[in-house]
Structures are given as structure tokens and as C-alpha cells.
Amino acid sequence: MKNSKALFLLPVVLLLSFNAAIEEEKTVYICKTKSSKKYHYRKNCRGLSRCSTTIEKVTLKKAKASKKTLCGWED
């Protein structure tokens, strides 16, 4: 019985790990000001409308490494 549970859980664990890896490589947008604290899934997000510098396309992993969090307008 224990082996059948392990065989069932292995594909689930692998799938979740794979999805997490893909999620980290997703492209997001950030404003290049020093005070910027948010990342955005869409370049035309309302939260980016006040960006006074350039908007940069980065990976989600890089945005999170910069301690940015998801914009509240992104649902």
C-alpha cells in the first residue's frame, strides 16, 4: 500500500516542481525607478501608468529577487 501511494505522489510532486520552475521564468514588467516596489504581468497595467522612467521586461525570478511584489491592480 505504501508503494502505491509513493507512485501516485511522484508525478504530482514532479508536476508541481515543473510548474514552479516555469512560473519563475515568466516575463513581468517593472518600472526602473529606485522607489519601485511592484512587478506587473501586463506592460499596460494601470500601476505602471505613473512610471517616470523606462519600463523594463524581466523574469519573475529577477523581480522577486529585487524584493518586488505583485501590483494590486493585477488580478
C-alpha positions in Angstrom: 0.0 0.0 0.0 2.8 2.4 0.8 4.5 1.9 -2.6 1.2 2.7 -4.4 0.9 6.0 -2.6 4.5 6.9 -3.4 3.9 6.0 -7.1 0.8 8.2 -7.1 2.5 11.1 -5.4 5.7 11.1 -7.5 4.0 12.5 -10.7 2.1 15.1 -8.6 5.3 16.3 -7.0 7.2 16.4 -10.3 4.3 18.4 -12.0 4.2 20.9 -9.2 8.0 21.4 -9.3 7.9 21.8 -13.1 5.1 24.4 -12.8 7.1 26.4 -10.2 10.1 26.4 -12.5 8.0 27.7 -15.4 6.4 30.3 -13.2 9.8 31.7 -12.2 10.8 32.2 -15.9 7.6 34.1 -16.7 8.1 37.6 -18.1 7.0 40.6 -16.0 7.4 44.3 -16.2 8.9 46.7 -13.7 9.4 50.5 -13.5 13.2 51.3 -13.4 12.9 53.9 -10.6 14.7 53.2 -7.3 11.5 53.5 -5.4 9.6 51.0 -7.5 8.3 48.1 -5.4 5.9 46.2 -7.7 6.0 44.0 -10.7 3.3 43.7 -13.4 2.2 41.0 -15.7 0.9 43.4 -18.4 3.0 46.3 -19.8 -0.1 48.5 -20.0 -1.1 47.8 -16.3 -2.7 50.8 -14.6 0.0 50.6 -11.9 2.7 51.4 -14.4 1.0 54.5 -15.7 2.9 56.7 -13.3 6.3 55.3 -14.2 8.5 58.3 -14.9 11.4 56.3 -16.3 11.6 53.3 -18.5 9.6 50.1 -18.1 11.8 47.0 -18.2 10.9 43.4 -19.1 12.4 41.0 -16.6 11.8 37.4 -15.4 9.6 36.9 -12.4 12.6 35.4 -10.6 14.6 38.6 -11.1 11.7 40.8 -9.9 11.2 38.7 -6.8 15.0 38.7 -6.1 14.7 42.5 -6.2 12.0 42.2 -3.4 9.3 43.4 -5.7 5.7 42.2 -5.1 2.8 41.8 -7.4 0.9 45.0 -8.2 -2.5 45.3 -6.6 -4.2 46.1 -10.0 -3.1 42.7 -11.3 -5.9 40.2 -10.6 
